[in-house]
Each structure stands twice: as C-alpha cells, then as structure tokens.
Amino acid sequence: MKLVSLKMNNFRAINGEGNVIEFKDNNIVFLFGKNNIGKSSVLHAYKYFTSPSQKALITDFYEQDTTKEIVIEATFLKEGSDIDNFNEKGLDKWVDANGLVKFRKVWSEVDKAATKMTYSIEESDFVAGGFGGLEPILTNATPNIIFIEAMPSVKSLTDWLEKEIKNKLLKKLKDNHQAEYSSALTAIKSLQEKVENEGYLGEISQKANRYFSETFPELQLNIQSTPYKEADLSKAFEKDFSVTIGDKKDEEIKLAEAVEAAEELLGGDENVSKLDRKFDLHGHGLIRQAIINILSLFKDTKDGEKHIILFEEPELYLHPSNKRKFRNTLYQIAEQDDYQIICVSHDPQLIDMSREHTSLARFVKKENGETIIYQAGDNVFSKDEETKDRVLMLNRFNPHICETFFSDEVILVEGDTEAIVLRGLIYEHYPNSDLFVLNTGTKNNIPFFIEVLSHFKINQHVIHDSDERYLYTEGQRRLKKDGDPKVNSAWTLNAKIWDAMEAAKSNGSSVKRYVSVRNFEHSHDYSHDPDKGKPLSAYEFSQTLDISDEEKSIVNFLKQVAGDKPYDNEYTQEHLEEIVEEPF
C-alpha cells in the first residue's frame, strides 16, 4: 500500500483539525515553517502511528493534557501488489471505490496503547478493529520507514543498511540459485528437527525449571521452538557487512559505485583499506549524503517493497556546493514508485518548483496555539504548460526565489529598482522586521505569485506601477491600422493583478495593493544613471530617502506595510482610472 494522507491532532506540538499531509500526484513533500513550532512532530506522528502497540507518554499529549486525545488517521492506496494479499485475507470490504483504505488510532491514556479503528464502507464511519485484526496486517502492508533524524544515530542507520543488504542478497540467491537455496533451507530445517526431536530443548527447559519451580511452584517454564515459522537464512550470514569511506581511487568513481561493492558482497573487514575510515568516524554531513546514496542502490526494487523516508533537516552539515547534488539525489529517489519522502527543512535551496510530483507544505502556528498545514503541489506549479515554463524560468532567473515560502509576510515588486530601494529602507529602518522583498522579475509574474503564495496563506503586499493606458513614441500615441490607439498590455495587467488578489482574498488570504502612478520613476521624480546601471542607481537613491517623508510614495507604502500607519487605499481598478492621467 502507498500512503495517501496523514492527519494528526493533539500529538506533541500538533493541535487542530487542519494538520494533514497529502500524497496525491506527488512523491516528495517539503514541510517548512518557523523554528520550534513542531514541524518534526509530523515525522514522528507517522512513525508513532505505524508502531505496533505504541503506548503513549505524557509528553506525547498536546501540552501534556490527557483530556485531549491523540488522534492520528492514515489513508492508504491499495495497489496491484496488494491484490493477492487482500483477496487471501478478505480485506476488500474495507476498500472504497477509489481503492482507499482508512485507519485511525486514538490514544486517551498515558502508558496505554491506542484504540484502533478502520473506516467501514457499509457504515460510513470508523469502527473498532477491522482489517483482519489490523495491527499485524497493517504493519506488513504499510511502507517501510527509513527515519533520518537531524542528529542521526549512525548505528541505527548502518543496522538498517546491513538488514537491507542481507535481504537483497537472500532474494538474489533465492531467485538465481533456487536449487542451492532450497537445499540450504532443507538442511537447516533438518537440524532444527534434530534439536527438537533429540530433546535438547527439553533438557534445557528441565534444568531451568529446577530453580524456577522453587520460587514459583505453581508455574512451569517452557522453552520450545516457534511453530510454523520459516527458518531465517539471513542469520546464516554472520559476517557483517562494513561500510567505510576513503579517498577515491579514480576521480570518475562515484560514492554510489563504491557502496555498490557492499551490495555485491565485497564488504567485510579484511577488504577495508587502512586508508579508509569507519563509517561512523566521518562528519554527519558526509554520513547523511552516503546514506542517501546507499538508499539509491535500492530504489529500483521490483518486488513491490514500499519505503517512506522521513528526513529531518536534510540540509544540515552540508557544504553549500553539495546541496544541489544532494537535492537532485532526493528527487531521483522520489521519482521511483516504491519511494515516498517527507522532508522537514529550513533551506529553500532544496526546493525545486520545476520538478514534477513535488509538493510544498507550510506548517503554521496561529496566535491561539492551533497549528495548521497549508499544502500545494502540481495543481499550482504544473497546472499547464505556460505555468511550467514560468516556474522553470523563475528558478533559473532567481535560484533563491523559494525563500519566499519561508516568510510570513512578503512584499511583491516587479523589478530591481523597487526591490533594492525597499531592501535598503528595511535594512536601515526596520532591521528586526521579517518582511521579505520578492523581485518577481516582471509585472507579468505578479498574478502567478499571488496565486502561489495564497495557497500557503502568506500575507502579501503588492507594489507595482500603474503604467499608461496606451503606447507612445516620441510623445505621440501609437495607432493601430484602424486608427485606434494601441493599448499598453502593462495597463491591462492591473486588472489581472486585481482579479488574482480578489481570488486570493476569497480563499482567506491577506493581499494588499499599493500602486505607483504611471511608474516608480515618475512618482519619485527619479531616473537612473545609465553609466552606473539600475541596481547601483537605485541603491544610491534609497540612501537619499527620509523615512519621515511620506510624500515619497515608496516611503508611504512601506510604513503602511510595516504597520506604522493604517492602510488607507485599496487602489481598486476604479480608483486607478480616476488618478492615472496620460502623459500626452
């Protein structure tokens, strides 16, 4: 099965009905938000939910208040690889018309396991138990968890690696050397039968009972083999596989190829060069990168084995030059059907909006303490070819543009001049402000960003030029063939921006508009020095501005944005028609 959604409430720092992570047309989710508000609780919630008989600690309850039950719901998609298992166990009655199965676990007491429920199609509600006893089947059917914490335990990661290599090895042996595998299994079973039949276990049991019965005369200690359990051949490979990191013997050899040697059983302590260092002696950054590369060795599994990677702050310890490569590896893994990834991150450089099947989720803590997750994916960034091209262009124009999503309040401007002037004023007069100035690159991009940011409920302030209604050449209106004046497309964008704002506000977002009449230069009696260029000219102009001079529209706008004075003009389309006069 594949995870489709995870809903959490009253778990650790998570509180409220709107905390949902979804996998619809995406395989990777980047969860971002402010520090210390509970983002990592989302990762722990999924692990908590899938852990059999997980008992609640007092610290697992929101604000340690046990009157608020911990509720975690997970929805999974039944896939082709599940058909035989579902048929055999009669589980299809829990599957809805869309192939979805829904589970809920509720913890109401400290040191107690959860009440387990399955959504009943017949009753249209959750019912106790269900799904064939739930826990054993759920554990086996859900994706394997690979949890990479911010401060990872190298031992836990290498233990996982060893298990994966052994399992992969045994599968290859079983598939490629069936006769030898069957012979080995038969021989082991024969030895097990000898142990049982020749009384070895009975003898041990009898000796153990000699002292046990003196203390508990009414009880008996029984030691016996577990019936019906197939022999575990992986335990026959007692020689552990070691992973080391050393200098490359060939500059063209990649780390993944070096690790692949372990996959082919070329590991082992005797083969380790003295120049190599043990895996856990390296820095966390290299270890975490190595783990991701090792994961990529298993990304092409064809046996239907599902994995979900829970990655906490993957950017930690990484040198900036390695982040792009690291990001690409994450996306390559997420492109595989057998992998899903949830990353909790503070680094906008890890986000690539142009990648398909990528979703961003903003974790927010409201003033009343309630948390909520706002998520957007392909429905926003790849809804049509024009949007895809725009996102790709924006990524290349400004690779740091995703920093916008990490802000609570954003000022959208259409070009370099406004961006530089505002950043200078904010730096000088509002140094403690969290305001982020986004240079959209062109007025054409503003409606797109309004739509995107509104999905994450980020407060927006849009500053742009009104422009003129018509096009001019040397003071004369340009005319079409029929004699009518040529309309300036930049003027028509005013209405598109307003419509985007209205749509965002109807969705609960806060968007305010501020307009420079005709353009920034005209409003401020300013022109840039061609010899210095626009950026330097804009910076020097910002140094001449007096923050108390509200006659300068950019100063007036910023003081409204910063809350130093009330927002006094919506700059509606009707108002623009009244105040904008044509130059000729």
VEXDREN-2710 file (C-alpha; in Angstrom, 1 decimal):
% VEXDREN-2710
k/r/px/py/pz
1/MET/0.0/0.0/0.0
2/LYS/1.0/3.6/-0.5
3/LEU/0.4/6.4/1.9
4/VAL/-2.1/8.9/0.5
5/SER/-2.7/11.2/3.6
6/LEU/-1.8/11.6/7.2
7/LYS/-4.0/13.6/9.6
8/MET/-2.8/14.4/13.1
9/ASN/-4.3/16.2/16.1
10/ASN/-3.1/16.7/19.7
11/PHE/0.2/14.9/19.1
12/ARG/3.1/16.7/20.8
13/ALA/3.2/20.2/19.3
14/ILE/0.4/19.5/16.8
15/ASN/-3.0/20.8/17.6
16/GLY/-6.1/21.3/15.4
17/GLU/-8.1/19.7/12.7
18/GLY/-6.1/21.2/9.8
19/ASN/-2.9/19.2/10.1
20/VAL/-2.9/17.0/7.0
21/ILE/0.0/15.9/4.8
22/GLU/-1.1/14.5/1.4
23/PHE/0.5/12.4/-1.3
24/LYS/-1.7/12.7/-4.4
25/ASP/0.2/13.4/-7.5
26/ASN/3.5/13.8/-5.6
27/ASN/6.1/11.5/-4.1
28/ILE/8.0/14.1/-2.1
29/VAL/6.8/16.7/0.4
30/PHE/8.9/19.5/1.8
31/LEU/7.5/20.7/5.1
32/PHE/8.7/24.2/6.1
33/GLY/7.8/26.7/8.8
34/LYS/9.3/28.7/11.7
35/ASN/11.7/27.1/14.2
36/ASN/10.4/25.3/17.3
37/ILE/6.8/25.1/16.4
38/GLY/6.5/21.4/15.9
39/LYS/7.3/20.5/12.3
40/SER/9.3/17.4/13.3
41/SER/6.3/16.1/15.2
42/VAL/4.8/15.3/11.8
43/LEU/7.6/12.9/11.0
44/HIS/7.3/11.3/14.5
45/ALA/3.5/11.1/14.1
46/TYR/3.7/8.7/11.2
47/LYS/6.3/6.5/12.9
48/TYR/4.1/6.6/16.1
49/PHE/1.1/5.6/14.1
50/THR/2.7/2.6/12.4
51/SER/4.5/1.3/15.5
52/PRO/2.6/-1.8/16.8
53/SER/1.1/-1.4/20.3
54/GLN/2.7/2.0/20.7
55/LYS/2.0/3.3/24.3
56/ALA/1.5/7.0/24.9
57/LEU/3.8/9.0/27.1
58/ILE/2.5/12.1/28.9
59/THR/4.8/14.2/26.7
60/ASP/3.1/12.8/23.6
61/PHE/-0.2/14.6/24.5
62/TYR/-0.5/18.2/23.4
63/GLU/0.5/20.5/26.3
64/GLN/0.6/17.2/28.3
65/ASP/-3.1/17.4/28.6
66/THR/-4.6/13.9/28.6
67/THR/-8.2/15.2/28.2
68/LYS/-7.2/16.0/24.6
69/GLU/-7.0/12.6/22.8
70/ILE/-4.2/12.0/20.4
71/VAL/-5.8/11.1/17.1
72/ILE/-3.8/10.0/14.0
73/GLU/-5.5/9.0/10.8
74/ALA/-3.8/7.5/7.8
75/THR/-5.2/6.8/4.3
76/PHE/-3.5/4.2/2.1
77/LEU/-4.0/3.3/-1.6
78/LYS/-4.4/-0.4/-2.4
79/GLU/-2.0/-1.2/-5.3
80/GLY/-1.6/-4.0/-7.7
81/SER/1.0/-5.7/-5.5
82/ASP/-1.7/-5.9/-2.7
83/ILE/-4.3/-7.7/-4.7
84/ASP/-3.4/-11.3/-3.7
85/ASN/-2.9/-10.4/-0.1
86/PHE/-6.2/-8.6/0.1
87/ASN/-8.0/-11.5/-1.7
88/GLU/-6.5/-14.1/0.6
89/LYS/-7.4/-12.3/3.8
90/GLY/-10.8/-10.9/2.7
91/LEU/-9.8/-7.3/3.1
92/ASP/-11.5/-5.8/0.1
93/LYS/-14.6/-4.9/2.1
94/TRP/-12.5/-2.1/3.7
95/VAL/-11.5/-0.7/0.3
96/ASP/-13.6/2.2/-1.2
97/ALA/-14.4/2.8/-4.8
98/ASN/-11.2/4.8/-5.2
99/GLY/-9.0/2.0/-3.8
100/LEU/-8.5/3.7/-0.5
101/VAL/-8.3/2.2/3.0
102/LYS/-8.6/4.5/6.1
103/PHE/-7.3/3.8/9.6
104/ARG/-7.5/5.7/12.8
105/LYS/-5.7/5.3/16.1
106/VAL/-6.7/7.2/19.3
107/TRP/-4.6/7.4/22.5
108/SER/-6.6/8.6/25.5
109/GLU/-4.4/7.5/28.5
110/VAL/-0.8/7.6/29.5
111/ASP/1.1/4.2/29.2
112/LYS/-1.8/2.7/27.2
113/ALA/-1.9/1.6/23.6
114/ALA/-4.3/3.2/21.1
115/THR/-7.8/2.2/20.2
116/LYS/-7.5/1.0/16.6
117/MET/-10.2/1.6/14.0
118/THR/-10.9/1.0/10.3
119/TYR/-13.2/3.0/8.1
120/SER/-16.2/0.9/7.3
121/ILE/-17.7/1.3/3.8
122/GLU/-21.0/-0.1/4.9
123/GLU/-21.4/2.1/8.0
124/SER/-19.7/5.2/6.5
125/ASP/-17.8/5.6/9.7
126/PHE/-14.8/4.3/11.6
127/VAL/-15.4/1.0/13.5
128/ALA/-13.3/-0.6/16.2
129/GLY/-10.7/-3.1/14.9
130/GLY/-11.4/-4.3/11.4
131/PHE/-9.0/-5.1/8.6
132/GLY/-8.3/-8.6/9.8
133/GLY/-7.1/-7.7/13.3
134/LEU/-5.5/-4.5/11.9
135/GLU/-2.1/-4.4/13.6
136/PRO/-0.2/-7.4/12.1
137/ILE/-1.6/-6.9/8.6
138/LEU/-1.2/-3.1/8.8
139/THR/2.4/-3.4/9.8
140/ASN/3.2/-5.8/6.9
141/ALA/1.3/-3.8/4.3
142/THR/2.4/-0.3/5.0
143/PRO/5.7/1.2/3.6
144/ASN/8.9/0.5/5.4
145/ILE/10.0/3.5/7.4
146/ILE/13.5/5.0/7.0
147/PHE/13.8/7.7/9.6
148/ILE/16.9/10.0/9.2
149/GLU/16.9/12.4/12.2
150/ALA/18.7/15.7/12.4
151/MET/21.3/14.2/14.7
152/PRO/21.2/10.6/13.3
153/SER/22.3/7.5/15.2
154/VAL/24.8/6.1/12.8
155/LYS/24.3/2.6/14.4
156/SER/20.6/2.6/13.6
157/LEU/21.3/3.6/10.0
158/THR/24.1/1.0/9.5
159/ASP/21.9/-1.6/11.1
160/TRP/19.2/-0.8/8.6
161/LEU/21.8/-1.0/5.8
162/GLU/23.0/-4.4/6.9
163/LYS/19.5/-5.7/7.0
164/GLU/18.7/-4.4/3.6
165/ILE/21.9/-5.9/2.1
166/LYS/21.2/-9.3/3.6
167/ASN/17.6/-9.3/2.5
168/LYS/18.6/-8.2/-1.0
169/LEU/21.3/-10.9/-1.1
170/LEU/19.0/-13.6/0.0
171/LYS/16.4/-12.6/-2.6
172/LYS/19.1/-12.9/-5.3
173/LEU/20.2/-16.2/-4.0
174/LYS/16.6/-17.5/-3.9
175/ASP/15.9/-16.2/-7.5
176/ASN/19.2/-17.1/-9.1
177/HIS/20.3/-20.2/-7.2
178/GLN/17.0/-21.8/-6.3
179/ALA/18.3/-25.4/-6.0
180/GLU/21.2/-24.4/-3.6
181/TYR/18.8/-22.2/-1.7
182/SER/16.3/-24.9/-1.2
183/SER/19.0/-27.4/-0.2
184/ALA/20.3/-25.0/2.4
185/LEU/16.8/-24.4/3.7
186/THR/16.1/-28.1/3.9
187/ALA/19.4/-28.8/5.7
188/ILE/18.6/-26.1/8.3
189/LYS/15.1/-27.4/8.9
190/SER/16.6/-30.9/9.3
191/LEU/19.0/-29.6/12.0
192/GLN/16.1/-27.8/13.7
193/GLU/14.1/-31.0/13.8
194/LYS/17.1/-32.8/15.4
195/VAL/17.3/-30.1/18.1
196/GLU/13.6/-30.6/18.8
197/ASN/13.4/-34.4/18.5
198/GLU/16.6/-35.2/20.4
199/GLY/15.4/-33.4/23.5
200/TYR/18.0/-30.6/23.6
201/LEU/15.3/-28.0/24.4
202/GLY/13.6/-30.3/26.9
203/GLU/16.8/-30.8/28.7
204/ILE/17.5/-27.1/28.9
205/SER/13.9/-26.5/30.0
206/GLN/14.1/-29.1/32.7
207/LYS/17.3/-27.5/34.1
208/ALA/15.9/-24.0/34.0
209/ASN/12.8/-25.2/35.9
210/ARG/14.8/-26.7/38.7
211/TYR/15.3/-23.3/40.3
212/PHE/12.3/-21.5/38.8
213/SER/9.9/-24.0/40.4
214/GLU/11.4/-23.4/43.8
215/THR/10.3/-19.7/43.6
216/PHE/7.1/-20.3/41.7
217/PRO/6.0/-23.8/42.5
218/GLU/2.6/-23.4/40.7
219/LEU/4.3/-22.3/37.4
220/GLN/6.4/-24.0/34.8
221/LEU/8.9/-22.5/32.4
222/ASN/8.6/-23.9/28.9
223/ILE/11.3/-23.5/26.2
224/GLN/10.4/-24.6/22.7
225/SER/10.8/-23.6/19.1
226/THR/8.2/-21.3/17.5
227/PRO/5.9/-23.4/15.3
228/TYR/5.2/-22.7/11.7
229/LYS/8.0/-20.1/11.4
230/GLU/10.2/-20.4/8.4
231/ALA/13.9/-20.5/9.0
232/ASP/15.6/-17.2/8.7
233/LEU/18.6/-17.8/6.4
234/SER/19.9/-14.2/6.9
235/LYS/21.1/-15.4/10.3
236/ALA/23.4/-17.8/8.5
237/PHE/25.5/-14.9/7.2
238/GLU/27.1/-14.0/10.5
239/LYS/29.9/-12.0/8.8
240/ASP/28.6/-8.4/9.0
241/PHE/29.0/-6.0/6.1
242/SER/31.0/-2.9/6.8
243/VAL/30.7/0.4/5.1
244/THR/33.7/2.7/5.0
245/ILE/34.6/5.9/3.3
246/GLY/38.0/6.6/1.8
247/ASP/39.7/8.5/-0.9
248/LYS/38.6/7.8/-4.5
249/LYS/41.0/5.6/-6.4
250/ASP/39.6/7.0/-9.6
251/GLU/38.1/10.5/-9.9
252/GLU/35.3/9.2/-12.1
253/ILE/34.1/6.7/-9.5
254/LYS/31.1/7.9/-7.6
255/LEU/30.3/7.2/-4.0
256/ALA/27.3/5.2/-5.0
257/GLU/29.5/2.9/-7.1
258/ALA/31.8/2.4/-4.1
259/VAL/28.9/1.5/-1.9
260/GLU/27.6/-0.9/-4.5
261/ALA/30.6/-3.1/-3.7
262/ALA/28.8/-3.9/-0.5
263/GLU/25.8/-5.0/-2.4
264/GLU/27.9/-7.5/-4.3
265/LEU/29.3/-8.9/-1.0
266/LEU/32.7/-7.3/-1.5
267/GLY/32.4/-5.8/2.0
268/GLY/34.0/-7.3/5.1
269/ASP/36.7/-6.0/7.4
270/GLU/39.5/-7.9/5.8
271/ASN/38.9/-5.9/2.5
272/VAL/38.9/-2.5/4.1
273/SER/41.9/-0.4/3.2
274/LYS/43.9/1.1/6.0
275/LEU/43.4/4.4/4.4
276/ASP/39.6/4.1/4.7
277/ARG/37.9/5.3/7.8
278/LYS/35.0/3.7/9.6
279/PHE/31.6/5.0/8.6
280/ASP/30.8/6.5/12.0
281/LEU/34.1/8.4/12.2
282/HIS/33.1/10.8/9.5
283/GLY/31.1/14.1/9.9
284/HIS/27.3/14.0/9.9
285/GLY/27.1/15.7/6.5
286/LEU/29.1/13.0/4.7
287/ILE/27.3/10.3/6.6
288/ARG/23.9/11.6/5.6
289/GLN/25.0/12.0/2.0
290/ALA/26.3/8.5/2.0
291/ILE/23.0/7.2/3.4
292/ILE/21.1/8.8/0.6
293/ASN/23.4/7.4/-2.0
294/ILE/23.1/4.0/-0.4
295/LEU/19.3/4.3/-0.5
296/SER/19.6/4.9/-4.2
297/LEU/21.0/1.4/-4.6
298/PHE/17.6/0.0/-3.6
299/LYS/15.4/2.5/-5.5
300/ASP/14.9/0.2/-8.4
301/THR/13.4/-2.7/-6.5
302/LYS/10.8/-4.6/-8.5
303/ASP/9.4/-6.7/-5.7
304/GLY/6.7/-4.2/-4.7
305/GLU/8.5/-3.3/-1.4
306/LYS/7.4/0.2/-0.4
307/HIS/9.5/2.7/1.5
308/ILE/8.8/6.0/3.1
309/ILE/11.8/8.2/4.0
310/LEU/11.2/10.6/6.9
311/PHE/14.1/13.1/6.6
312/GLU/14.7/15.8/9.3
313/GLU/16.6/18.8/8.1
314/PRO/18.5/17.1/5.2
315/GLU/20.5/20.3/4.6
316/LEU/22.3/20.1/8.0
317/TYR/26.1/19.8/7.8
318/LEU/26.2/20.1/4.1
319/HIS/28.6/22.4/2.3
320/PRO/26.6/24.8/0.0
321/SER/28.3/23.4/-3.1
322/ASN/27.0/19.9/-2.3
323/LYS/23.4/21.0/-1.7
324/ARG/22.4/20.9/-5.3
325/LYS/23.7/17.4/-5.9
326/PHE/22.1/16.3/-2.7
327/ARG/18.8/17.8/-3.8
328/ASN/19.0/16.0/-7.1
329/THR/19.6/12.7/-5.4
330/LEU/16.5/13.2/-3.2
331/TYR/14.4/13.9/-6.3
332/GLN/15.7/11.0/-8.2
333/ILE/14.8/8.6/-5.4
334/ALA/11.3/10.2/-5.1
335/GLU/10.7/9.6/-8.8
336/GLN/10.6/5.9/-8.1
337/ASP/7.2/4.4/-7.4
338/ASP/8.4/2.5/-4.4
339/TYR/9.6/5.6/-2.5
340/GLN/7.9/8.4/-0.8
341/ILE/9.7/11.2/1.1
342/ILE/8.7/13.7/3.7
343/CYS/11.4/16.3/4.4
344/VAL/11.3/18.8/7.2
345/SER/13.5/21.6/6.0
346/HIS/14.6/25.2/6.6
347/ASP/16.6/25.5/3.4
348/PRO/14.9/27.0/0.3
349/GLN/17.8/25.7/-1.9
350/LEU/16.5/22.2/-1.5
351/ILE/13.2/23.1/-3.2
352/ASP/12.9/23.0/-7.0
353/MET/9.4/24.1/-8.1
354/SER/10.1/23.0/-11.6
355/ARG/10.2/19.3/-10.6
356/GLU/7.1/17.3/-11.2
357/HIS/5.4/15.4/-8.4
358/THR/6.8/17.8/-5.8
359/SER/4.7/19.3/-3.0
360/LEU/5.4/22.1/-0.6
361/ALA/3.6/22.2/2.8
362/ARG/3.8/25.2/5.2
363/PHE/3.4/24.4/8.9
364/VAL/1.9/27.4/10.8
365/LYS/1.2/28.0/14.4
366/LYS/-1.6/30.5/14.9
367/GLU/-1.9/33.0/17.7
368/ASN/-4.3/30.8/19.6
369/GLY/-1.8/28.0/19.6
370/GLU/-3.5/25.9/16.9
371/THR/-1.4/24.5/14.2
372/ILE/-2.3/24.1/10.5
373/ILE/-0.7/22.8/7.4
374/TYR/-1.1/24.5/4.0
375/GLN/0.0/22.4/1.1
376/ALA/0.3/22.9/-2.6
377/GLY/1.8/20.8/-5.4
378/ASP/1.4/20.1/-9.1
379/ASN/-2.0/21.7/-9.1
380/VAL/-0.3/25.1/-8.6
381/PHE/3.2/24.7/-10.1
382/SER/2.5/22.5/-13.1
383/LYS/-1.2/23.0/-13.9
384/ASP/-0.5/23.8/-17.6
385/GLU/2.5/24.3/-20.0
386/GLU/2.6/28.0/-19.5
387/THR/2.9/27.7/-15.7
388/LYS/5.6/25.0/-16.1
389/ASP/7.6/27.3/-18.3
390/ARG/7.1/30.2/-16.0
391/VAL/8.3/28.2/-13.0
392/LEU/11.3/26.9/-14.9
393/MET/12.2/30.4/-16.0
394/LEU/11.8/31.8/-12.4
395/ASN/14.0/29.1/-11.0
396/ARG/16.8/30.0/-13.4
397/PHE/16.2/33.7/-13.1
398/ASN/16.5/33.6/-9.3
399/PRO/17.5/30.2/-7.7
400/HIS/16.8/31.7/-4.2
401/ILE/13.2/32.5/-5.1
402/CYS/11.9/29.7/-2.9
403/GLU/13.0/31.7/0.2
404/THR/9.6/33.4/-0.3
405/PHE/7.8/30.3/1.0
406/PHE/9.7/30.5/4.3
407/SER/8.4/34.0/5.1
408/ASP/5.2/35.1/6.9
409/GLU/4.9/38.4/5.1
410/VAL/6.1/39.2/1.6
411/ILE/6.3/42.4/-0.5
412/LEU/6.0/41.6/-4.2
413/VAL/7.6/44.1/-6.6
414/GLU/8.0/44.0/-10.3
415/GLY/11.7/44.9/-10.8
416/ASP/15.2/45.6/-9.5
417/THR/14.7/49.3/-8.7
418/GLU/11.8/48.8/-6.2
419/ALA/13.4/45.7/-4.7
420/ILE/16.7/47.4/-4.0
421/VAL/15.1/50.6/-2.6
422/LEU/12.8/48.7/-0.3
423/ARG/15.5/46.3/0.9
424/GLY/17.7/49.4/1.7
425/LEU/14.9/51.1/3.7
426/ILE/14.0/47.9/5.6
427/TYR/17.7/47.3/6.5
428/GLU/18.0/50.9/7.8
429/HIS/14.7/51.4/9.5
430/TYR/13.1/48.0/10.2
431/PRO/16.1/45.8/10.9
432/ASN/14.1/43.4/13.1
433/SER/11.3/43.0/10.6
434/ASP/10.6/39.6/9.0
435/LEU/9.4/41.3/5.8
436/PHE/10.7/39.6/2.7
437/VAL/11.0/41.5/-0.6
438/LEU/10.4/39.3/-3.7
439/ASN/11.5/40.6/-7.0
440/THR/9.1/38.9/-9.4
441/GLY/11.2/39.9/-12.4
442/THR/8.3/41.4/-14.3
443/LYS/4.8/42.7/-13.7
444/ASN/3.5/39.7/-15.7
445/ASN/4.6/37.3/-13.0
446/ILE/2.8/39.1/-10.1
447/PRO/-0.6/37.3/-10.6
448/PHE/1.2/33.9/-10.6
449/PHE/2.9/34.7/-7.3
450/ILE/-0.3/35.9/-5.7
451/GLU/-1.9/32.6/-6.5
452/VAL/1.0/30.5/-5.3
453/LEU/1.5/32.4/-2.0
454/SER/-2.2/32.4/-1.3
455/HIS/-2.1/28.6/-1.1
456/PHE/0.2/28.9/1.8
457/LYS/-1.7/31.8/3.4
458/ILE/1.3/34.0/3.3
459/ASN/0.5/37.7/3.9
460/GLN/1.2/39.7/0.7
461/HIS/1.8/43.3/-0.2
462/VAL/1.9/44.0/-3.9
463/ILE/3.7/47.1/-5.1
464/HIS/3.6/47.8/-8.9
465/ASP/3.4/50.6/-11.5
466/SER/0.0/51.6/-12.9
467/ASP/1.7/52.3/-16.3
468/GLU/-0.2/54.2/-19.0
469/ARG/-3.2/53.1/-20.9
470/TYR/-1.6/53.5/-24.3
471/LEU/1.7/53.1/-26.0
472/TYR/3.7/56.2/-27.1
473/THR/6.6/57.0/-29.4
474/GLU/8.3/60.4/-29.1
475/GLY/5.2/61.8/-27.3
476/GLN/2.7/60.5/-29.8
477/ARG/0.2/57.7/-29.3
478/ARG/0.9/54.7/-31.4
479/LEU/-2.1/53.8/-33.6
480/LYS/-3.4/50.5/-35.0
481/LYS/-4.3/50.2/-38.7
482/ASP/-7.9/51.2/-37.9
483/GLY/-6.7/54.4/-36.3
484/ASP/-7.5/53.4/-32.7
485/PRO/-4.7/53.9/-30.1
486/LYS/-2.6/50.8/-29.3
487/VAL/-3.4/49.6/-25.7
488/ASN/-0.5/49.2/-23.4
489/SER/-0.5/45.5/-22.2
490/ALA/1.1/46.6/-18.9
491/TRP/-2.1/48.6/-18.2
492/THR/-4.3/45.6/-18.7
493/LEU/-2.2/43.7/-16.2
494/ASN/-3.6/45.9/-13.5
495/ALA/-7.0/44.2/-13.8
496/LYS/-5.4/40.7/-13.8
497/ILE/-3.5/41.5/-10.6
498/TRP/-6.7/42.8/-9.0
499/ASP/-8.6/39.7/-10.0
500/ALA/-5.8/37.5/-8.6
501/MET/-6.0/39.4/-5.4
502/GLU/-9.7/39.1/-5.1
503/ALA/-9.5/35.3/-5.7
504/ALA/-6.8/35.0/-3.0
505/LYS/-8.8/37.0/-0.5
506/SER/-11.9/34.9/-1.1
507/ASN/-9.7/31.9/-0.1
508/GLY/-8.9/33.5/3.2
509/SER/-5.5/35.2/2.2
510/SER/-4.5/38.7/3.1
511/VAL/-3.4/40.7/0.0
512/LYS/-3.0/44.5/-0.2
513/ARG/-2.1/46.6/-3.2
514/TYR/0.0/49.8/-3.5
515/VAL/0.4/51.5/-6.9
516/SER/3.0/53.9/-8.2
517/VAL/1.1/56.3/-10.6
518/ARG/2.4/55.7/-14.1
519/ASN/5.7/54.2/-12.8
520/PHE/8.2/54.4/-9.9
521/GLU/10.4/56.9/-11.8
522/HIS/7.5/59.3/-12.4
523/SER/6.2/59.0/-8.9
524/HIS/9.6/59.9/-7.4
525/ASP/10.9/62.3/-10.0
526/TYR/13.8/59.8/-10.4
527/SER/15.8/58.4/-13.3
528/HIS/18.7/56.0/-13.1
529/ASP/22.2/56.9/-14.3
530/PRO/23.0/54.8/-17.4
531/ASP/26.7/54.8/-16.6
532/LYS/26.0/53.3/-13.2
533/GLY/23.2/51.0/-14.1
534/LYS/19.8/50.4/-12.4
535/PRO/21.0/48.5/-9.3
536/LEU/23.6/51.0/-8.2
537/SER/21.5/54.0/-9.1
538/ALA/18.6/52.5/-7.1
539/TYR/20.8/51.9/-4.1
540/GLU/22.1/55.4/-4.1
541/PHE/18.6/56.8/-4.4
542/SER/17.5/54.8/-1.4
543/GLN/20.2/56.5/0.6
544/THR/18.7/59.9/-0.1
545/LEU/15.2/58.9/1.2
546/ASP/14.0/60.3/4.5
547/ILE/11.7/57.7/6.3
548/SER/9.6/60.6/7.7
549/ASP/8.9/62.0/4.2
550/GLU/5.6/60.3/3.4
551/GLU/5.2/62.4/0.3
552/LYS/7.5/59.9/-1.3
553/SER/5.1/57.1/-2.2
554/ILE/7.6/54.2/-1.6
555/VAL/8.1/55.5/2.0
556/ASN/4.4/55.9/2.5
557/PHE/3.8/52.3/1.2
558/LEU/6.5/50.8/3.4
559/LYS/5.2/52.5/6.5
560/GLN/1.7/51.0/5.8
561/VAL/3.2/47.6/5.2
562/ALA/5.3/47.8/8.4
563/GLY/2.2/48.8/10.4
564/ASP/3.4/52.3/11.3
565/LYS/0.4/53.8/9.7
566/PRO/-3.0/52.4/8.6
567/TYR/-3.6/51.0/5.2
568/ASP/-5.6/53.8/3.6
569/ASN/-6.2/53.0/-0.1
570/GLU/-7.0/49.7/-1.8
571/TYR/-6.1/51.0/-5.3
572/THR/-9.1/49.5/-6.9
573/GLN/-9.5/49.4/-10.7
574/GLU/-12.0/52.3/-10.4
575/HIS/-9.5/54.3/-8.4
576/LEU/-6.7/53.8/-10.9
577/GLU/-9.0/55.0/-13.7
578/GLU/-9.5/58.2/-11.7
579/ILE/-5.9/59.0/-10.6
580/VAL/-3.9/58.0/-13.7
581/GLU/-3.5/60.7/-16.3
582/GLU/-2.0/60.0/-19.7
583/PRO/1.3/61.9/-20.3
584/PHE/0.3/63.3/-23.6
END
